[in-house]
Amino acid sequence: MRRSFHLIAYEALDVCNALERETLAAAVARTGVPAGGRALEIGSGNATVAVLLARDFGLDVEAVELDEGLAALAQDRITAAGVADRVRLQRLRSDAVLAHLSDLDLICAIGATEPVGQGVREPRAMLEGLRPHLKPGGHVIWGDLFW
């Protein structure tokens, strides 16, 4: 497998966005989503967020990462963290996964490219595209693609 810039960066960085793990954990805590809740992480990268959701908050997580190298890194980290029973990683486009998911308590899309489908990059359209997949009162934690 050819090593990409993304893989090199995601091996070295924690949350691959201008966001610290503590800030993310505080945001998740503020949602009040209870342990056992259902979450989706779009653009899982190295799985730091998915692992945090499962290990620190007891959430059942669907994680999506399209890039082959990043998905392999993410799966290794999910397994190493001991949360493979609560985090399922899919190597698909997020819109394909979203087509089969509803009633989610939380969706995290932090720096994800086109999280609801090809060509949808405008923030309002992305958030509106995620809304039908949430339970009433569900939450989205979104981080801009551009730092």
Backbone as CSV, one residue per row, in Angstrom:
resi,resn,N_x,N_y,N_z,CA_x,CA_y,CA_z,C_x,C_y,C_z
1,MET,0.843,-1.170,0.000,0.000,0.000,0.000,0.898,1.245,0.000
2,ARG,0.587,2.165,-0.872,1.331,3.409,-0.975,0.975,4.325,0.182
3,ARG,1.970,4.910,0.828,1.727,5.817,1.956,1.385,7.197,1.423
4,SER,0.280,7.736,1.893,-0.152,9.059,1.470,0.186,10.082,2.551
5,PHE,0.121,11.344,2.179,0.305,12.419,3.152,-0.696,12.263,4.293
6,HIS,-1.945,11.947,3.954,-2.971,11.798,4.985,-2.601,10.700,5.976
7,LEU,-2.141,9.576,5.478,-1.776,8.473,6.369,-0.625,8.876,7.291
8,ILE,0.376,9.537,6.738,1.506,9.984,7.557,1.028,10.944,8.641
9,ALA,0.165,11.890,8.282,-0.346,12.855,9.257,-1.216,12.169,10.307
10,TYR,-2.090,11.283,9.879,-3.033,10.652,10.811,-2.340,9.666,11.749
11,GLU,-1.184,9.144,11.347,-0.409,8.292,12.255,0.166,9.113,13.403
12,ALA,0.520,10.368,13.117,1.212,11.208,14.096,0.267,12.062,14.946
13,LEU,-0.858,12.461,14.391,-1.754,13.387,15.087,-2.825,12.640,15.869
14,ASP,-3.413,13.342,16.828,-4.503,12.789,17.622,-5.802,13.028,16.851
15,VAL,-6.510,14.072,17.141,-7.687,14.448,16.356,-7.160,15.278,15.198
16,CYS,-7.385,14.850,13.994,-6.812,15.511,12.822,-7.692,16.662,12.359
17,ASN,-7.747,17.656,13.187,-8.487,18.878,12.918,-7.978,19.859,13.952
18,ALA,-8.330,21.093,13.812,-7.910,22.099,14.798,-8.798,21.964,16.034
19,LEU,-8.719,20.813,16.661,-9.585,20.475,17.780,-8.812,19.562,18.720
20,GLU,-8.868,19.855,19.998,-8.204,19.011,20.975,-9.181,17.977,21.516
21,ARG,-8.650,16.829,21.898,-9.470,15.742,22.420,-10.326,16.218,23.605
22,GLU,-9.767,17.035,24.486,-10.495,17.514,25.664,-11.693,18.374,25.259
23,THR,-11.522,19.191,24.240,-12.615,20.031,23.751,-13.719,19.165,23.157
24,LEU,-13.325,18.164,22.392,-14.300,17.245,21.820,-15.044,16.493,22.924
25,ALA,-14.313,15.981,23.916,-14.951,15.256,25.018,-15.945,16.150,25.758
26,ALA,-15.595,17.405,25.966,-16.510,18.336,26.634,-17.768,18.559,25.794
27,ALA,-17.601,18.665,24.480,-18.766,18.849,23.597,-19.672,17.629,23.635
28,VAL,-19.091,16.443,23.599,-19.895,15.216,23.662,-20.615,15.147,25.005
29,ALA,-19.930,15.464,26.086,-20.551,15.430,27.415,-21.741,16.381,27.489
30,ARG,-21.631,17.543,26.863,-22.723,18.526,26.891,-23.976,18.038,26.172
31,THR,-23.824,17.086,25.256,-25.008,16.578,24.554,-25.899,15.772,25.483
32,GLY,-25.304,15.170,26.501,-26.080,14.337,27.417,-26.493,12.994,26.840
33,VAL,-25.890,12.590,25.725,-26.218,11.287,25.140,-25.796,10.203,26.133
34,PRO,-26.721,9.327,26.508,-26.395,8.324,27.532,-25.574,7.165,26.960
35,ALA,-24.873,6.475,27.857,-24.168,5.258,27.470,-25.167,4.332,26.800
36,GLY,-24.727,3.649,25.771,-25.612,2.789,24.996,-26.258,3.511,23.830
37,GLY,-26.075,4.842,23.751,-26.611,5.613,22.629,-25.907,5.256,21.336
38,ARG,-26.532,5.650,20.232,-26.002,5.325,18.905,-25.361,6.550,18.276
39,ALA,-24.137,6.355,17.777,-23.402,7.457,17.160,-22.857,7.034,15.802
40,LEU,-22.646,8.020,14.959,-22.000,7.831,13.665,-20.845,8.810,13.600
41,GLU,-19.678,8.309,13.231,-18.557,9.199,12.947,-18.261,9.111,11.463
42,ILE,-18.356,10.245,10.795,-18.108,10.318,9.355,-16.696,10.843,9.135
43,GLY,-15.914,10.117,8.353,-14.533,10.495,8.102,-13.674,10.158,9.303
44,SER,-13.655,8.901,9.648,-13.047,8.448,10.885,-11.540,8.665,10.966
45,GLY,-10.864,8.748,9.838,-9.425,8.979,9.881,-8.715,7.901,10.681
46,ASN,-8.085,8.297,11.783,-7.345,7.342,12.610,-8.183,6.749,13.741
47,ALA,-9.460,7.042,13.778,-10.432,6.490,14.742,-10.332,7.073,16.145
48,THR,-9.588,8.149,16.330,-9.505,8.769,17.647,-10.891,9.127,18.172
49,VAL,-11.725,9.718,17.335,-13.054,10.145,17.772,-13.932,8.928,18.056
50,ALA,-13.925,7.955,17.175,-14.749,6.754,17.379,-14.365,6.039,18.670
51,VAL,-13.072,5.931,18.930,-12.608,5.282,20.162,-13.051,6.083,21.380
52,LEU,-12.911,7.395,21.328,-13.354,8.242,22.434,-14.844,8.055,22.710
53,LEU,-15.649,8.050,21.665,-17.102,7.896,21.836,-17.444,6.563,22.485
54,ALA,-16.770,5.508,22.058,-17.061,4.174,22.590,-16.480,3.971,23.985
55,ARG,-15.217,4.293,24.154,-14.535,4.012,25.422,-14.953,4.982,26.528
56,ASP,-14.964,6.282,26.238,-15.196,7.277,27.283,-16.672,7.568,27.529
57,PHE,-17.526,7.286,26.532,-18.948,7.610,26.676,-19.864,6.396,26.547
58,GLY,-19.296,5.232,26.262,-20.083,4.011,26.179,-21.058,3.978,25.020
59,LEU,-20.753,4.695,23.944,-21.655,4.744,22.796,-21.388,3.586,21.839
60,ASP,-22.416,3.217,21.106,-22.338,2.223,20.044,-22.089,3.016,18.762
61,VAL,-20.949,2.809,18.106,-20.489,3.700,17.046,-20.380,2.998,15.703
62,GLU,-20.960,3.626,14.702,-20.703,3.292,13.302,-19.663,4.302,12.846
63,ALA,-18.549,3.833,12.319,-17.492,4.719,11.837,-17.329,4.496,10.339
64,VAL,-17.103,5.572,9.616,-16.998,5.515,8.163,-15.686,6.157,7.738
65,GLU,-14.895,5.420,6.977,-13.659,5.968,6.413,-13.458,5.352,5.036
66,LEU,-13.426,6.177,4.016,-13.319,5.694,2.642,-11.885,5.331,2.246
67,ASP,-10.911,6.081,2.739,-9.517,5.866,2.361,-9.012,4.521,2.900
68,GLU,-8.457,3.709,2.026,-8.014,2.351,2.392,-6.931,2.359,3.480
69,GLY,-5.924,3.201,3.330,-4.846,3.260,4.306,-5.318,3.761,5.659
70,LEU,-6.141,4.800,5.649,-6.672,5.331,6.910,-7.607,4.333,7.568
71,ALA,-8.401,3.623,6.781,-9.313,2.617,7.346,-8.517,1.504,8.031
72,ALA,-7.401,1.093,7.449,-6.561,0.065,8.081,-5.982,0.582,9.389
73,LEU,-5.496,1.825,9.389,-4.982,2.443,10.613,-6.083,2.537,11.662
74,ALA,-7.270,2.985,11.244,-8.394,3.106,12.169,-8.760,1.759,12.781
75,GLN,-8.835,0.723,11.964,-9.196,-0.601,12.486,-8.161,-1.100,13.483
76,ASP,-6.889,-0.866,13.197,-5.836,-1.250,14.147,-6.020,-0.534,15.478
77,ARG,-6.348,0.747,15.434,-6.511,1.522,16.672,-7.789,1.136,17.421
78,ILE,-8.826,0.815,16.696,-10.073,0.358,17.328,-9.811,-0.950,18.071
79,THR,-9.122,-1.863,17.417,-8.799,-3.156,18.029,-7.882,-2.969,19.236
80,ALA,-6.840,-2.162,19.082,-5.885,-1.932,20.174,-6.545,-1.289,21.385
81,ALA,-7.565,-0.453,21.159,-8.262,0.221,22.258,-9.267,-0.695,22.956
82,GLY,-9.504,-1.875,22.385,-10.432,-2.818,23.002,-11.891,-2.444,22.850
83,VAL,-12.226,-1.701,21.782,-13.612,-1.275,21.584,-14.228,-1.832,20.298
84,ALA,-13.623,-2.878,19.748,-14.128,-3.438,18.491,-15.548,-3.985,18.635
85,ASP,-15.978,-4.273,19.855,-17.351,-4.736,20.070,-18.353,-3.592,20.011
86,ARG,-17.882,-2.330,20.083,-18.775,-1.168,20.068,-18.533,-0.223,18.908
87,VAL,-17.481,-0.479,18.121,-17.186,0.364,16.961,-17.097,-0.521,15.729
88,ARG,-17.964,-0.266,14.774,-17.941,-0.961,13.498,-17.466,0.022,12.442
89,LEU,-16.375,-0.308,11.786,-15.789,0.555,10.768,-16.199,0.057,9.393
90,GLN,-16.722,0.973,8.589,-17.106,0.637,7.214,-16.275,1.482,6.259
91,ARG,-15.757,0.845,5.231,-14.985,1.544,4.207,-15.893,1.804,3.011
92,LEU,-16.741,2.800,3.184,-17.734,3.180,2.180,-17.859,4.691,2.152
93,ARG,-18.561,5.203,1.168,-18.929,6.621,1.182,-19.971,6.818,2.284
94,SER,-19.917,7.937,2.931,-20.833,8.190,4.039,-22.291,8.210,3.606
95,ASP,-22.580,8.685,2.393,-23.978,8.704,1.963,-24.535,7.282,1.819
96,ALA,-23.695,6.313,1.467,-24.150,4.915,1.378,-24.487,4.377,2.761
97,VAL,-23.707,4.758,3.759,-23.978,4.322,5.129,-25.206,5.038,5.680
98,LEU,-25.294,6.340,5.438,-26.439,7.115,5.923,-27.766,6.592,5.366
99,ALA,-27.739,6.045,4.176,-28.973,5.538,3.563,-29.634,4.456,4.413
100,HIS,-28.861,3.825,5.300,-29.379,2.729,6.113,-29.426,3.052,7.601
101,LEU,-29.168,4.312,7.968,-29.147,4.679,9.381,-30.169,5.753,9.698
102,SER,-30.830,5.580,10.815,-31.729,6.604,11.332,-31.745,6.477,12.845
103,ASP,-32.419,7.391,13.495,-32.557,7.384,14.951,-31.218,7.388,15.676
104,LEU,-30.263,8.138,15.145,-28.963,8.275,15.800,-29.053,9.337,16.890
105,ASP,-28.325,9.132,17.962,-28.256,10.116,19.033,-27.235,11.203,18.724
106,LEU,-26.186,10.833,17.989,-25.084,11.744,17.745,-24.435,11.422,16.409
107,ILE,-24.125,12.471,15.653,-23.321,12.341,14.442,-22.140,13.286,14.591
108,CYS,-20.932,12.750,14.405,-19.715,13.555,14.386,-19.194,13.584,12.959
109,ALA,-19.024,14.774,12.432,-18.449,14.961,11.100,-17.419,16.079,11.242
110,ILE,-16.244,15.711,11.665,-15.201,16.688,11.970,-14.174,16.662,10.850
111,GLY,-14.246,17.662,9.988,-13.323,17.739,8.868,-13.618,16.758,7.754
112,ALA,-14.829,16.225,7.723,-15.201,15.251,6.692,-15.526,15.961,5.380
113,THR,-15.077,15.383,4.293,-15.376,15.908,2.968,-16.711,15.353,2.500
114,GLU,-17.630,16.211,2.159,-18.935,15.811,1.616,-19.624,14.727,2.453
115,PRO,-19.902,15.003,3.717,-20.439,13.979,4.615,-21.828,13.451,4.269
116,VAL,-22.592,14.181,3.467,-23.927,13.678,3.116,-24.059,13.300,1.648
117,GLY,-22.999,13.474,0.880,-23.063,13.071,-0.517,-22.169,13.919,-1.397
118,GLN,-21.861,13.377,-2.537,-20.967,14.028,-3.472,-21.494,15.397,-3.874
119,GLY,-20.611,16.386,-3.784,-20.947,17.742,-4.200,-21.599,18.591,-3.121
120,VAL,-21.905,18.019,-1.960,-22.555,18.776,-0.887,-21.478,19.211,0.101
121,ARG,-21.097,20.481,0.006,-20.042,21.005,0.879,-20.475,22.235,1.660
122,GLU,-21.601,22.815,1.327,-22.076,24.009,2.022,-22.600,23.592,3.390
123,PRO,-22.163,24.264,4.467,-22.515,23.832,5.825,-24.013,23.633,6.077
124,ARG,-24.842,24.563,5.643,-26.283,24.431,5.894,-26.837,23.182,5.207
125,ALA,-26.431,22.937,3.974,-26.905,21.758,3.247,-26.413,20.471,3.913
126,MET,-25.188,20.487,4.422,-24.681,19.299,5.121,-25.490,19.031,6.382
127,LEU,-25.713,20.066,7.173,-26.464,19.879,8.416,-27.899,19.450,8.142
128,GLU,-28.514,20.031,7.139,-29.876,19.621,6.766,-29.895,18.186,6.258
129,GLY,-28.836,17.768,5.588,-28.740,16.396,5.102,-28.536,15.383,6.222
130,LEU,-27.936,15.799,7.317,-27.723,14.911,8.458,-28.960,14.812,9.355
131,ARG,-29.757,15.860,9.416,-30.902,15.918,10.325,-31.849,14.722,10.250
132,PRO,-32.217,14.227,9.065,-33.170,13.104,9.015,-32.641,11.806,9.643
133,HIS,-31.360,11.747,9.910,-30.764,10.529,10.457,-30.662,10.554,11.982
134,LEU,-31.080,11.670,12.561,-31.034,11.841,14.016,-32.376,11.551,14.656
135,LYS,-32.334,11.099,15.891,-33.541,11.026,16.715,-33.991,12.454,16.995
136,PRO,-35.246,12.646,17.333,-35.630,13.969,17.829,-34.751,14.310,19.037
137,GLY,-34.172,15.490,19.028,-33.274,15.893,20.101,-31.852,15.402,19.929
138,GLY,-31.549,14.738,18.788,-30.194,14.259,18.530,-29.245,15.411,18.252
139,HIS,-27.966,15.118,18.229,-26.943,16.158,18.117,-25.978,15.874,16.977
140,VAL,-25.449,16.967,16.415,-24.382,16.899,15.427,-23.205,17.684,15.976
141,ILE,-22.034,17.076,15.937,-20.796,17.800,16.210,-20.061,17.876,14.869
142,TRP,-19.961,19.084,14.355,-19.410,19.298,13.036,-18.177,20.189,13.139
143,GLY,-17.131,19.832,12.432,-15.931,20.655,12.338,-15.656,20.936,10.882
144,ASP,-15.407,22.186,10.585,-15.148,22.626,9.231,-13.981,21.842,8.622
145,LEU,-14.104,21.546,7.351,-13.039,20.857,6.618,-11.780,21.698,6.556
146,PHE,-11.948,22.997,6.527,-10.807,23.904,6.369,-10.406,24.477,7.712
147,TRP,-9.148,24.329,8.063,-8.656,24.804,9.357,-8.433,26.296,9.264
